[in-house]
Structures are given as C-alpha cells and as structure tokens.
Amino acid sequence: MSSKLLDDLLADIKGAMKSRENDKLMALRTLHAQIKDATTNAGKEVSDVDVAVIVAKAIKQRLDAAEQFKQGARQDLVDKELMEAELFKKYQPQQLGQAEIEELVRKAIAETGATGRKEMGKVMAVLMPQVKGCADGKLVNQVVQALLGPQDPA
C-alpha cells in the first residue's frame, strides 16, 4: 500500500530543494525522517493512517515547543515552531469537528453500553481507532467525559 501523503511530502521536499527554501526543507526532511523511522525502519508498510498519526504527533510537538519558547520569551523560536506546525498541517487529513466527534462518541457509548466514567476505557478503546489521526486526543477525551456524565463517587 502506498501513501499519497508521503508522496506529497516527497514532492514538496524536492520543490523546497529547487527553490532553496532551507527552513522549509529542513522541517520537511525532519518530518520525513520521523515517518520513515516509524514505518519503514520498523518493518511496516507506509499507509496514510500511519503518516497522519505521525504528522499529528509532530504538530503537537511543535505547538508544545512553541508554548515553552513563549514562556521563555524566545519569539524567534516560537515563530519557527509555529511555521513548522502550519507547514505540517498540509499532510494531515481533514480534522473532525466537535459535532462529528460527539456523534462518534455517542455511537461508541451505545456500542459498549457504558453508563459512567468508570467505563470510559471501554469507550475510548472503541473510539480511538476510528478517530486516529483525524482528531485531537485531548478533545476526544473531553467529549467522552462530558457525555459519560460527572465523575462517579469513589
């Protein structure tokens, strides 16, 4: 199985090389190395799902780093990290919206028969393979918690 996202990334690397955009080239090569390490070097075939998961992780890392640099008053590094995160979004599938996530969570709750937060793990186990690479895990977690109701008394 081939990955369209990976093919797009490789084409953009070539384009950045030709146009001598060194910052963009370095960021794209770093992303390509992460994808290659997680797939080919691990003995797996590259798929769009794998690429999407790796890209989502890379974006999250850049945003977290930008936040840290912001606290350290390093605006030059904040700008660099945000530029890379924005650049990587091109290789990410369309992200699910709040309403779409809520719909999937409701289906997962019905499928598992979960009635409270104690059964959140069951819901997440059914739900995460469906939203992998297409939704922020933190947002999914918040929606599941909201729909399962208040914390059960201990």
Residue pairs with C-beta under 8 A, 6 or more apart in sequence:
1 45
1 46
1 47
2 46
3 46
3 47
3 48
3 50
3 51
4 48
5 48
5 51
5 52
5 55
5 91
5 93
6 32
6 35
6 46
6 51
8 90
8 91
9 28
9 31
9 32
9 35
9 51
9 91
10 32
12 28
12 90
13 25
13 28
13 29
13 32
16 24
16 25
16 28
17 25
23 80
23 83
24 87
27 83
27 84
27 87
27 88
28 87
30 58
31 54
31 55
31 58
31 88
31 91
34 54
34 57
34 58
35 46
35 50
35 51
35 54
35 55
38 44
38 50
38 54
39 45
39 46
39 47
39 50
39 51
39 54
40 46
44 50
48 93
49 132
49 133
51 91
52 91
52 92
52 93
52 132
52 133
52 134
53 132
53 133
55 88
55 91
55 92
55 133
56 92
56 133
56 136
58 88
59 85
59 88
59 89
59 92
60 136
62 81
62 82
62 84
62 85
62 88
63 81
63 82
63 85
65 77
65 81
66 77
66 78
66 81
66 82
66 85
69 75
69 77
69 78
69 81
70 78
92 133
93 133
93 134
94 134
95 134
95 135
95 136
96 104
96 131
96 134
96 135
98 139
98 143
101 131
101 135
101 139
101 140
101 143
102 143
102 147
104 127
104 130
104 131
105 123
105 127
105 140
105 143
105 144
105 147
106 147
108 114
108 123
108 126
108 127
108 130
108 144
109 123
109 144
109 147
109 148
111 126
112 119
112 122
112 123
112 126
113 119
114 120
114 122
114 123
114 148
115 148
116 148
116 149
116 152
117 145
117 148
117 149
117 150
117 151
117 152
118 152
119 148
120 144
120 145
120 148
123 144
123 148
124 140
124 141
124 144
127 140
127 144
128 137
128 140
131 140
